[in-house]
Amino acid sequence: MSDQRGITRRTFITGAFALIAGMGLAACASGGATQTSAASSAAGSDSSQSQSNDSGSTSATPSTSGSHRILVAYYSAQGHTQRVAERIAQDLGADTFQITPAQPYSDEDLNFNNDQSRVVREYQDTSLRDIPLSTTTPDNWADYDVVFVGYPIWWMDYAWPVTHFASDNDFSGKTVIPFCTSMSSSIGSSAKNLAAVAGTGDWQDGQRFGENAGDDEVDNWVSGLGL
Ligand SMILES: Cc1cc2nc3c(=O)[nH]c(=O)nc-3n(C[C@H](O)[C@H](O)[C@H](O)COP(=O)(O)O)c2cc1C
């Protein structure tokens, strides 16, 4: 059975995931960290055109949604999580912050069919999973009281490039709402694992979306959050 990209459906098994038949990864590496304010988006800027300083983040005043100041932070290696993140931000008039490894993952880096690829080596050797970020703390971090944290599922857990975002920021006083995308795995313990890495903040139950989740699905989840 194939999905919309013509990729043969994979089966995921405990601790690793196996390929049933050949597939190609349509990965795209991302550039420097980007922070976009809802105000600049509304004014016609997209994420590639957001006002950025040398660290790749903006100095814009945080956008306000109702009584909350909301940030949607996300890591996305191949664009699926980014699409969900941008929809959440659009729904809530929130700002976005793209978590970006200092050394972004290339298509070949993400090729889990290659035993020597970067992700496979990092998966096999946890000491290699210490991934510095181009920017760790979003501008105006202290001003946000609600922070969404989005990530792809890698090997049944959160993708490790998001680790430093969780461990190196102080989430005290913030409501944290995790979400993830995956091909077929559930969110499992990934959000709880990330909350443990963070150690601060009021982490809510997470939400998993499929790779090609529809806007309606995202909208329904967001509207049920009562923000
Ligand atoms: C290294 C790697 C490991 C993955 N592991 C899993 C997995 O265990 N379970 C799963 O359902 N999908 C897995 N996937 C698929 C991704 O979770 C899925 O494509 C996700 O939507 C990618 O998000 P992104 O496009 O924002 O990077 C994996 C993908 C990669 C690149």
The ligand as an SDF file (V2000), in Angstrom:
LIG
                    3D

 31 33  0  0  0  0  0  0  0  0999 V2000
   15.2590    8.8010   11.0300 C   0  0  0  0  0  0  0  0  0  0  0  0
   13.7750    8.6000   10.9370 C   0  0  0  0  0  0  0  0  0  0  0  0
   13.1380    7.7500   11.8220 C   0  0  0  0  0  0  0  0  0  0  0  0
   11.7480    7.5710   11.7730 C   0  0  0  0  0  0  0  0  0  0  0  0
   11.1510    6.7210   12.6660 N   0  0  0  0  0  0  0  0  0  0  0  0
    9.8090    6.5570   12.6260 C   0  0  0  0  0  0  0  0  0  0  0  0
    9.1410    5.7110   13.5510 C   0  0  0  0  0  0  0  0  0  0  0  0
    9.7370    5.0770   14.4300 O   0  0  0  0  0  0  0  0  0  0  0  0
    7.7820    5.5890   13.4470 N   0  0  0  0  0  0  0  0  0  0  0  0
    7.0630    6.2560   12.4920 C   0  0  0  0  0  0  0  0  0  0  0  0
    5.8510    6.1090   12.4460 O   0  0  0  0  0  0  0  0  0  0  0  0
    7.6730    7.0820   11.6120 N   0  0  0  0  0  0  0  0  0  0  0  0
    9.0130    7.2520   11.6570 C   0  0  0  0  0  0  0  0  0  0  0  0
    9.6300    8.0930   10.7840 N   0  0  0  0  0  0  0  0  0  0  0  0
    8.7910    8.9010    9.8750 C   0  0  0  0  0  0  0  0  0  0  0  0
    8.6070   10.3260   10.4350 C   0  0  0  0  0  0  0  0  0  0  0  0
    8.1970   10.3020   11.8010 O   0  0  0  0  0  0  0  0  0  0  0  0
    7.5400   11.0550    9.6670 C   0  0  0  0  0  0  0  0  0  0  0  0
    7.8460   11.0330    8.3010 O   0  0  0  0  0  0  0  0  0  0  0  0
    7.4090   12.4900   10.1710 C   0  0  0  0  0  0  0  0  0  0  0  0
    6.1730   13.0130    9.7340 O   0  0  0  0  0  0  0  0  0  0  0  0
    8.5360   13.3500    9.6510 C   0  0  0  0  0  0  0  0  0  0  0  0
    8.3480   14.6550   10.1030 O   0  0  0  0  0  0  0  0  0  0  0  0
    9.1250   15.8730    9.4180 P   0  0  0  0  0  0  0  0  0  0  0  0
    8.7370   15.8570    7.9710 O   0  0  0  0  0  0  0  0  0  0  0  0
    8.6150   17.0830   10.1120 O   0  0  0  0  0  0  0  0  0  0  0  0
   10.5750   15.6380    9.6160 O   0  0  0  0  0  0  0  0  0  0  0  0
   11.0020    8.2680   10.8050 C   0  0  0  0  0  0  0  0  0  0  0  0
   11.6520    9.1320    9.9060 C   0  0  0  0  0  0  0  0  0  0  0  0
   13.0290    9.2970    9.9790 C   0  0  0  0  0  0  0  0  0  0  0  0
   13.7050   10.2480    9.0140 C   0  0  0  0  0  0  0  0  0  0  0  0
  1  2  1  0
  2  3  1  0
  2 30  2  0
  3  4  2  0
  4  5  1  0
  4 28  1  0
  5  6  2  0
  6  7  1  0
  6 13  1  0
  7  8  2  0
  7  9  1  0
  9 10  1  0
 10 11  2  0
 10 12  1  0
 12 13  2  0
 13 14  1  0
 14 15  1  0
 14 28  1  0
 15 16  1  0
 16 17  1  0
 16 18  1  0
 18 19  1  0
 18 20  1  0
 20 21  1  0
 20 22  1  0
 22 23  1  0
 23 24  1  0
 24 25  2  0
 24 26  1  0
 24 27  1  0
 28 29  2  0
 29 30  1  0
 30 31  1  0
M  END
$$$$
